Amino acid sequence: MQRVLLTGATGYIGRRLERAIRERNDISLRLLVRNAKKLTAKTRRHAEVMEGDSFHPPILRKALAGCDTAIYLIHSMGTGRNFSQLDRTSAENFYNACLAEGVRKIIYLGGLGTRESASPHLASRIETGEILSSRPNQIRTIWFRASVIIGSGSTSFEIIRHLVEKLPVMITPRWVNTLTQPIGIDDVIAYLTEALFLNPSENLQVDIGTPPMSFLQMMEQTAAVMGLRRWLLPVPFLSPRLSSYWLTLVTPVPFRVGSALVEGMKSETLVQNDHARQYFPAIHPESFQQAVQKAISELEHDLVVSRWCDSSAGAVCDIMEPASPNQSVFRDVRTVSFADIPAEQVFAAITSLGGIHGWFSFNFLWKIRGLIDKAVGGYGLSRGRRQSTNLRIGDALDFWKVADLVPNKRLLLLAQMKLPGKAWLEFDLQHDTLTQTAHFIPHGLLGRLYWYSVLPFHFFVFKDLSKKIVQQAAQGQYSPPPFDE
């Protein structure tokens, strides 16, 4: 039986690939993750789990010990200006550990593009592939390269969908005419899975994608699939930076992520070889419109497996916080009795907050706070949530992140809006009482001023929120969620 180490198993690609691999009985799967709590119970039952990251060589060697194949799905997008150095160090550590532990094959997913025209982020992905392919006489590397990935919850699809849904008329910059070759997420997973059973005699670079098309054509075809009529007006004066601000305002992505994507769209990202057809003849990629239709169907039926903001090496998406709510300096505590209402119904109402359901009361105040957060480079409320009622640790919930979840007992949300401090929102069920607590650890004087300035809003919003949760539960509008396995 082949033993495989999968990194990045809580990310957008990794969660879906882990599901595909664990269905097989001819693979022994091991996962290396920074936070094992983000894995579902079913994943923990079907895979060996180790906590750690690629910046600690001893942990890497332990994770790779006895493995035949290692899958590398790690990148540092969103971690700041030193992302390329982090990518380089991570790849070097990983490759050296593979050499030391006798790993025979590495599978890596990078991006299409050439060094001459690549954006800084794409160039870093290319450098990572070169590092992981540097000694073909000792380890064979299958290096997949993809451009725009289309699937429910993917960054590119979220941007396209939000633009098409919200804007009947769009002024488009020149970079929307740049050619690329998109590919559906299911086909990406199929290639990565089949690569586990491919043993090439030398390193292999496999470029994957559907026929070339521009970002403009992708928006037009997405509108067609959604049954919408849209007018796209090209203009020459929108710079990439202005475009990034526009994406931040209209779509769920924060400025840093949007900026990296726009920068990547300035140059063509096209397939450079025919290896996908030669080495994986059984895989026939679905068309762009088919991938869009499938993504929309998953959204409509609440079947989104993973999202672009599930995991990251930096604070942009992760929940690795050294502080805890117990250390909070300020607290806003509300208690409400829910006698004669099953705790399951109360918890179902709690786990339905945010996204399409809103926040039950004073939604206009929540929206104002979301707009302020967007204006200063945060997520705002537009990030939404993966599914309408189902939550798991690590999920995004508007500008919160699920930091802890005990079914029918406790939900802890970590604030990811721009704040002069750290904040949490906690819901705790004990016997027949709901205790709702807003925790805040201020950063200096500014943090304290912030807390006191928002107290009037807290008085209305948080006082009413706990009551509305119990009212919603009494009406039985939300069913107990099928906690994800």
C-alpha positions in Angstrom: 0.0 0.0 0.0 1.3 3.4 -1.0 1.8 5.9 1.9 1.2 9.5 1.0 1.8 12.7 2.9 -0.6 15.5 2.0 0.2 19.1 3.0 -2.3 21.9 2.9 -5.1 19.6 3.7 -7.2 22.4 5.3 -6.9 24.7 2.2 -9.1 25.0 -0.8 -7.5 22.3 -3.0 -6.3 20.2 0.0 -9.7 19.6 1.5 -11.1 18.3 -1.8 -8.1 16.2 -2.6 -8.1 14.7 0.9 -11.7 13.6 0.3 -10.8 12.1 -3.0 -7.8 10.2 -1.6 -9.5 8.9 1.5 -12.1 7.1 -0.6 -9.4 4.7 -1.9 -8.4 1.6 0.0 -5.0 1.3 -1.7 -3.5 4.5 -0.1 -2.4 5.1 3.5 -2.9 8.8 4.0 -1.0 11.1 6.4 -1.8 14.8 6.8 0.5 17.6 8.0 -1.5 20.5 9.2 -0.9 23.5 11.4 -4.2 23.1 13.3 -5.7 19.6 13.6 -9.0 21.1 15.0 -9.8 22.3 11.5 -10.1 18.8 10.3 -13.5 17.0 10.4 -14.1 14.0 12.5 -14.3 11.7 9.4 -10.9 13.0 8.2 -9.3 12.2 11.6 -10.8 8.7 11.5 -9.5 8.0 8.0 -6.0 9.6 8.0 -3.0 9.8 10.3 -2.7 13.5 11.4 0.3 15.4 12.5 0.5 19.0 13.5 3.3 21.3 12.3 4.4 23.3 9.3 7.2 23.4 6.7 9.3 25.8 8.6 10.3 23.2 11.2 12.6 20.5 9.6 12.4 18.0 12.5 8.6 17.9 12.2 8.8 17.7 8.5 11.1 14.7 8.7 8.8 12.9 11.1 5.8 13.6 8.9 7.6 12.3 5.8 9.2 9.2 7.4 8.1 6.1 5.6 6.2 8.0 2.9 6.5 7.0 -0.8 4.8 10.2 -2.2 4.5 13.7 -0.9 2.0 16.2 -2.1 3.0 19.9 -1.8 0.1 22.4 -1.7 1.7 25.1 0.3 2.1 28.8 -0.6 2.5 32.1 1.3 0.0 34.3 -0.6 -1.4 36.9 1.7 1.4 36.8 4.3 3.0 40.1 3.4 5.9 41.4 1.4 8.3 38.6 2.3 6.1 35.9 0.8 8.7 34.9 -1.8 11.3 34.3 0.9 8.8 32.3 2.9 7.9 30.2 -0.2 11.6 29.6 -0.9 12.4 28.5 2.7 9.4 26.3 2.9 10.1 24.5 -0.4 13.8 24.1 0.5 12.9 22.6 3.9 10.4 20.3 2.4 12.6 19.1 -0.4 15.6 18.5 2.0 13.3 16.5 4.3 12.1 14.4 1.4 15.6 13.6 0.4 16.6 12.7 4.0 13.5 10.4 4.4 13.8 8.6 1.0 10.6 9.9 -0.6 10.4 8.7 -4.1 7.9 11.2 -5.7 6.7 14.7 -5.1 3.5 16.1 -6.6 3.2 19.9 -6.7 0.5 22.2 -8.0 1.8 25.6 -9.2 0.8 28.3 -11.7 1.0 28.7 -15.4 3.3 31.4 -16.7 6.9 32.2 -17.7 9.6 33.9 -15.6 10.0 36.7 -18.0 6.4 37.9 -17.7 5.2 36.4 -14.4 3.9 38.6 -11.5 5.9 38.3 -8.2 3.4 35.7 -6.8 3.5 33.6 -10.0 7.3 33.9 -10.1 7.4 32.6 -6.6 5.3 29.6 -7.6 7.7 28.9 -10.5 10.7 29.1 -8.2 9.0 26.7 -5.8 8.5 24.2 -8.7 12.2 24.6 -9.6 13.3 23.9 -6.1 11.1 20.8 -5.8 12.4 19.5 -9.2 16.1 20.3 -8.6 17.5 16.7 -8.2 15.6 14.4 -10.6 18.2 11.6 -10.1 17.1 11.3 -6.5 13.4 12.3 -6.4 10.9 12.4 -9.3 8.7 15.4 -9.3 5.3 15.8 -11.1 4.8 19.5 -11.3 1.3 20.5 -12.4 0.7 24.1 -13.5 -2.8 25.6 -13.6 -4.1 29.1 -14.1 -7.7 30.2 -13.1 -9.4 27.4 -11.2 -13.2 27.4 -11.4 -15.2 25.9 -8.6 -17.6 26.8 -5.8 -15.6 28.8 -3.3 -12.5 29.4 -5.5 -11.0 32.9 -5.5 -11.4 33.3 -9.2 -14.9 32.1 -9.4 -16.0 34.2 -6.4 -14.6 37.3 -8.1 -16.3 36.5 -11.4 -19.6 35.6 -9.8 -19.8 38.7 -7.7 -18.9 41.0 -10.5 -21.5 39.4 -12.8 -24.2 39.2 -10.2 -23.8 42.8 -8.9 -23.0 44.9 -11.9 -25.3 45.0 -15.0 -22.8 47.4 -16.6 -19.1 47.0 -16.1 -16.2 49.3 -17.0 -13.4 46.9 -17.7 -9.6 47.6 -17.7 -7.2 46.4 -20.4 -6.0 43.4 -18.4 -9.4 41.6 -18.8 -8.4 40.9 -22.4 -5.3 38.9 -21.3 -5.6 35.2 -22.3 -5.5 32.4 -19.9 -6.7 28.8 -19.7 -9.1 28.1 -16.9 -9.8 24.7 -15.5 -12.5 23.2 -13.3 -11.7 22.2 -9.7 -12.9 18.6 -10.2 -10.4 18.2 -13.1 -7.6 19.6 -11.0 -8.4 17.0 -8.3 -8.6 14.2 -10.9 -5.1 15.1 -12.2 -3.6 15.2 -8.7 -5.2 11.9 -7.7 -4.1 10.1 -10.9 -0.6 11.4 -10.4 -0.3 9.2 -7.3 -0.2 6.2 -9.6 2.1 7.6 -12.3 5.8 6.8 -12.1 7.7 8.8 -14.8 11.3 8.0 -15.5 12.2 11.7 -15.1 10.7 14.9 -13.8 7.5 15.8 -15.4 5.9 19.3 -15.9 2.2 19.0 -16.7 0.3 22.1 -17.8 -3.5 21.8 -17.5 -6.3 23.9 -18.7 -9.2 24.3 -21.2 -8.9 26.3 -24.5 -7.6 29.9 -24.1 -10.0 32.6 -23.2 -9.8 36.1 -21.7 -11.2 37.2 -18.3 -13.7 39.2 -20.3 -14.9 36.1 -22.0 -15.1 34.3 -18.7 -17.4 37.0 -17.3 -19.6 36.9 -20.5 -19.9 33.1 -20.4 -20.6 33.1 -16.6 -23.4 35.7 -17.2 -24.8 33.4 -19.9 -24.8 30.4 -17.6 -26.6 32.5 -14.9 -29.1 33.8 -17.4 -28.0 37.4 -17.0 -27.4 40.1 -19.6 -24.4 42.2 -18.9 -22.7 45.1 -20.7 -18.9 45.2 -20.5 -17.3 48.5 -21.6 -13.5 48.4 -22.0 -11.5 51.5 -21.0 -7.7 52.1 -21.0 -7.3 54.1 -17.8 -8.0 51.7 -14.9 -4.6 50.8 -13.4 -4.1 47.4 -11.7 -4.1 49.2 -8.3 -7.4 50.9 -9.0 -8.7 47.6 -10.2 -7.7 46.0 -7.0 -9.6 48.6 -5.0 -12.6 48.0 -7.1 -12.5 44.2 -6.6 -12.1 44.8 -2.9 -15.3 46.9 -2.8 -17.4 44.6 -5.0 -16.2 41.1 -4.2 -15.3 39.1 -1.0 -11.5 39.2 -1.5 -9.4 41.7 0.6 -7.1 44.1 -1.2 -3.9 42.1 -0.8 -5.4 39.0 -2.4 -7.1 41.0 -5.1 -4.0 42.9 -5.9 -2.0 39.7 -6.4 -4.6 38.3 -8.7 -4.8 41.4 -10.8 -1.1 41.6 -11.1 -1.1 38.0 -12.3 -3.7 38.8 -15.0 -1.4 41.4 -16.7 0.5 38.7 -18.6 -0.7 35.6 -20.5 -0.8 32.3 -18.6 -1.0 29.6 -21.3 -0.3 25.9 -21.5 3.2 25.2 -22.7 3.1 21.4 -23.2 0.8 18.5 -24.2 1.8 16.3 -21.2 -1.7 16.3 -19.7 -3.1 14.5 -22.8 0.0 12.3 -23.1 0.2 11.1 -19.5 -3.4 11.3 -18.4 -5.5 10.3 -21.5 -8.5 9.2 -19.4 -9.1 12.8 -18.1 -11.1 15.0 -20.4 -11.5 18.4 -18.8 -15.0 19.8 -18.7 -15.6 23.1 -20.5 -15.5 26.5 -18.7 -19.3 26.7 -18.8 -19.7 23.2 -17.4 -17.4 24.1 -14.5 -19.4 27.3 -13.8 -22.7 25.4 -13.9 -21.4 22.9 -11.5 -20.0 25.6 -9.1 -23.4 27.4 -9.2 -25.2 24.1 -8.5 -23.1 23.5 -5.4 -23.8 27.0 -4.2 -27.5 26.6 -4.7 -27.7 23.2 -3.0 -25.4 24.2 -0.1 -22.7 21.7 -1.0 -19.6 23.8 -1.0 -16.7 21.7 0.3 -14.1 24.4 0.7 -13.5 28.1 0.1 -10.5 30.3 -0.9 -10.3 31.7 2.7 -10.2 28.3 4.5 -6.6 28.4 5.3 -3.4 30.5 4.8 0.1 30.7 6.1 -0.6 34.1 7.6 -3.2 35.9 9.7 -5.2 36.7 6.5 -7.2 33.5 6.9 -6.0 31.4 9.7 -7.0 31.1 13.4 -3.6 30.5 15.0 -3.9 33.1 17.7 -1.6 33.0 20.8 -4.1 34.9 22.9 -7.5 33.6 24.1 -10.8 35.1 25.2 -10.0 34.3 28.8 -7.3 37.0 28.7 -9.7 39.6 27.5 -9.7 43.0 29.2 -13.2 44.1 28.2 -16.3 41.9 28.0 -19.9 42.5 27.0 -21.9 39.6 28.5 -25.6 38.9 27.8 -27.6 36.0 29.2 -31.0 34.8 28.0 -33.1 31.9 29.2 -34.4 29.5 26.6 -36.5 27.2 28.9 -38.7 24.7 27.1 -36.7 25.2 23.8 -34.4 22.3 22.9 -30.7 23.3 23.0 -30.3 21.8 19.5 -32.7 24.4 18.1 -31.0 27.3 19.9 -27.6 26.2 18.6 -29.1 25.8 15.1 -30.1 29.4 15.2 -26.7 30.5 16.4 -24.9 28.5 13.7 -27.2 30.2 11.1 -25.9 33.7 11.8 -24.3 35.7 9.0 -24.2 35.1 5.3 -27.5 35.1 3.6 -29.4 35.0 6.9 -27.8 38.2 8.3 -27.6 38.9 12.0 -31.3 38.7 12.9 -31.5 42.4 14.0 -29.9 45.8 13.4 -28.6 44.4 10.1 -28.0 48.0 8.9 -25.5 48.5 11.7 -23.7 45.3 10.8 -23.6 46.4 7.2 -22.2 49.8 8.1 -19.4 48.0 10.2 -18.7 45.8 7.2 -18.4 48.8 4.8 -16.0 50.5 7.3 -13.9 47.3 7.4 -13.8 47.0 3.6 -12.8 50.7 3.4 -9.7 50.0 5.5 -8.7 46.8 3.6 -10.6 44.2 5.6 -13.1 41.5 4.6 -16.3 43.2 5.4 -19.5 41.1 5.4 -19.2 40.1 1.8 -17.0 37.2 2.5 -20.1 35.4 3.7 -19.9 31.7 4.7 -19.3 28.3 3.1 -22.8 26.9 3.7 -25.9 28.4 5.1 -26.2 26.4 8.3 -23.2 24.0 8.5 -20.1 25.3 10.3 -16.8 23.7 11.1 -13.7 25.0 12.8 -11.7 27.2 10.4 -14.8 28.3 8.4 -15.2 32.0 7.5 -18.4 33.7 8.7 -18.5 37.2 7.3 -15.6 39.0 9.0 -15.4 36.3 11.7 -13.6 33.0 11.8 -14.9 29.9 13.6 -12.2 29.3 16.2 -14.0 26.6 18.2 -17.2 24.6 17.9 -18.7 22.1 20.3 -22.1 20.9 18.9 -25.1 22.2 20.9 -22.7 23.7 23.5 -20.3 26.4 22.3 -19.5 28.5 19.2 -16.4 30.8 19.4 -15.9 33.3 16.6 -12.5 35.1 16.2 -12.8 38.6 14.7 -10.9 39.2 11.5 -12.1 42.7 10.8 -9.5 45.5 11.1 -9.2 46.3 14.8 -6.8 48.0 17.3 -6.8 44.7 19.3 -8.1 41.2 19.3 -11.8 40.3 19.6 -14.0 37.2 19.9 -17.8 36.6 20.0 -18.7 33.6 22.1 -22.0 31.7 22.4 -22.2 29.2 25.3 -25.2 27.0 26.2 -25.5 25.8 29.8 -28.6 24.0 30.9 -31.4 26.4 29.8 -29.3 29.6 29.5 -27.6 31.2 26.5 -24.6 33.3 27.5 -23.3 35.6 24.7 -20.0 37.3 25.3 -18.0 39.8 23.3 -14.4 39.7 24.3 -11.8 42.3 23.5 -8.0 42.7 24.2 -7.1 46.3 23.3 -3.8 47.3 21.7 -2.8 50.4 23.7 -4.7 53.6 24.1 -6.3 53.4 20.6 -7.8 50.0 21.4 -9.3 51.3 24.6 -10.7 54.3 22.8 -12.2 52.0 20.1 -13.9 49.9 22.8 -15.6 52.8 24.5 -16.6 54.4 21.2 -18.5 51.3 20.1 -20.2 50.6 23.5 -23.4 52.5 22.4 -23.7 50.2 19.4 -23.0 47.1 21.5 -25.8 48.1 23.8 -28.3 47.8 21.0 -26.7 45.1 18.8 -25.5 42.6 21.3 -28.5 43.0 23.7 -30.9 42.3 20.9 -28.9 39.6 19.2 -29.1 37.1 22.1 -32.8 37.7 22.4 -33.4 37.3 18.7 -31.5 34.0 18.6 -33.8 32.5 21.2 -36.9 33.9 19.4 -35.7 32.4 16.1 -35.1 29.1 18.0 -38.6 29.2 19.5 -40.1 29.6 16.0 -38.2 26.6 14.8 -37.0 28.3 11.6 -33.6 26.6 11.6 -33.0 22.9 11.8 -30.1 21.5 13.7 -27.2 21.6 11.3 -25.6 18.4 9.9 -22.2 19.0 11.5 -19.7 18.3 8.8 -17.8 15.0 8.9 
